Structures are given as C-alpha cells and as structure tokens.
C-alpha cells in the first residue's frame, strides 16, 4: 500500500484562495465551481481542503509539484454525498501509470483552522528519479547573479518559509532540504511578484525549487 498525508492551515491558505490569479493557477474550473462563490462561508476552507488532497496525492505518487506534474494535473471533486475523489491527468496521470497506481482513495477532515488529507492506493511502486530536461531546468540560460539581489531573494524566501537565509542558500531543494510545502511556494511567488513588480509565467513557477533556480526565474521575469 502507498500512502500520502498533508496538513494545511486554512487561514494561511486563504490569501491564495481569494487571489484570482493564484487560485486559477492551482485549481481547475470544476474545482472552483464546486467550492461555491468567492466570499461565501467556507469558500476558502473548501479550496484549502482540495489543495491538501492534491498535496497528499503528490506524496503518494512520490513527487512534488514541478517534478513532472502540476497542480491542475490533480483535480479534486466531490460526489453527490460530498465525498472527495481525485482525477489524474497530464504528468500526474503518467506518474500513476509508471508507479502502477490504478486507483486512489482520498479522505479529508477539518478541525478549527486545520485541514488534514490522506491519499491511499492498494498497490504501487516508486517512480523513477525525476530528471528535468535541459530547457525545463533552465540550464541553457546563464545568469550572472547580482549578489545583493540574490541575497534579497534568499531573505524573502527565509521569511516565508520561517527559516534563515543561510539555510535557504544551503538547501539543495526547498522541499527536500527545508520541508517546504507547495502552498508556501505560492506565498513566495506572490511576495516576489509584489516586491519586483513582475509576473512569473506559469511554466517558470514550477522551476522555483531552490534558491538558484528561483533567482533565475525572477531575473528572467524582471529582465535583469
């Protein structure tokens, strides 16, 4: 059996749920429609629950967002009785096939400001290691980092992640080295776009897996 679990703060996720661009980056039209109308009671809570299920499903598949799959590759809907279910497409569907995962059962629960989700599959194996392509990784783009700008990006990431700039610089990846969830990566995206007055294209967002690549994404968007 393969398992994935995730825990999320609803109040911390609410700014993502209420921001048009970020919620459409994360959720499908069907997911947004089932959550109800913006501003109605439980709207943010329902989207937080769906996001938590996406994270738990990623952990079951053995990958993080940006490692061959995107948020909208995992669609979380409800049946007529309110039970959640996931539908995989794109990279998530390919990963499930590679891992031999034919069926995924999910469940979630809310308590106060927290939501917990669990994803389970009766069988499956680990997918092969993720190796980004040259264009996807950005290895063909050489950017000479301005020291001050690099340190500023590190400081912003440290503030969002609740750690030190030194740990951000040392981490080989935000998820693996710092245990950063993808919801915090969305927060970092919002802070960087606000700080530098930029708009990061969706494909580039999924490259923000460590400090070096995050700086490259910002530099390209800001045309440094």
Long-range contacts (C-beta under 8 A, 24 or more apart in sequence): 1-120, 1-121, 1-122, 1-123, 2-60, 2-99, 2-101, 2-120, 2-121, 2-123, 2-124, 3-59, 3-60, 3-118, 3-119, 3-120, 4-55, 4-56, 4-57, 4-58, 4-59, 4-60, 4-61, 4-118, 4-119, 4-120, 5-56, 5-59, 5-116, 5-117, 5-118, 5-119, 6-52, 6-53, 6-55, 6-56, 6-59, 6-116, 6-117, 6-181, 7-52, 7-114, 7-115, 7-116, 8-48, 8-51, 8-52, 8-55, 8-114, 8-115, 8-116, 8-117, 8-181, 8-183, 9-48, 9-113, 9-114, 10-44, 10-45, 10-48, 10-110, 10-113, 10-114, 10-115, 11-113, 12-183, 12-187, 13-44, 13-47, 13-48, 13-51, 13-183, 14-44, 14-48, 15-187, 15-190, 16-47, 16-51, 16-183, 16-186, 16-187, 16-190, 17-43, 17-44, 17-47, 17-48, 18-44, 19-190, 22-186, 22-189, 22-190, 23-47, 25-71, 25-186, 25-202, 25-205, 26-51, 26-54, 26-71, 26-72, 26-186, 27-51, 27-71, 27-72, 28-72, 28-75, 30-75, 30-77, 31-75, 31-76, 31-77, 34-77, 34-78, 45-110, 45-115, 48-115, 49-76, 49-84, 49-108, 49-110, 49-115, 49-117, 50-76, 50-84, 51-183, 52-108, 52-115, 52-116, 52-117, 53-84, 53-86, 53-106, 53-108, 53-117, 53-119, 54-86, 55-117, 55-181, 55-182, 55-183, 56-106, 56-117, 56-118, 56-119, 57-86, 57-88, 57-92, 57-104, 57-106, 57-119, 58-92, 58-182, 59-119, 60-101, 60-104, 60-119, 60-120, 60-121, 60-124, 61-92, 61-95, 61-96, 61-99, 61-101, 61-127, 62-95, 62-99, 62-126, 62-127, 63-95, 63-127, 63-130, 64-175, 64-182, 64-209, 65-182, 65-185, 65-206, 66-182, 66-205, 66-206, 66-207, 66-208, 66-209, 67-130, 67-209, 68-94, 68-95, 68-130, 69-95, 70-206, 71-182, 76-106, 83-107, 84-108, 86-119, 95-127, 96-124, 98-127, 98-128, 99-124, 99-125, 99-126, 99-127, 100-124, 100-125, 136-203, 136-207, 137-207, 137-213, 138-207, 138-213, 138-216, 138-217, 141-216, 141-220, 143-215, 143-216, 143-219, 143-220, 143-224, 145-212, 145-215, 145-219, 146-224, 149-215, 149-218, 149-219, 149-224, 150-211, 150-215, 152-195, 153-192, 153-211, 153-214, 153-215, 153-218, 154-211, 156-188, 156-191, 156-192, 156-195, 157-188, 157-211, 157-214, 159-191, 160-184, 160-187, 160-188, 160-191, 161-188, 168-211, 169-211, 171-210, 171-211, 172-210, 173-209, 173-210, 174-208, 174-209, 174-210, 175-209, 177-210, 188-214, 192-218, 196-221, 196-222, 197-222, 198-222
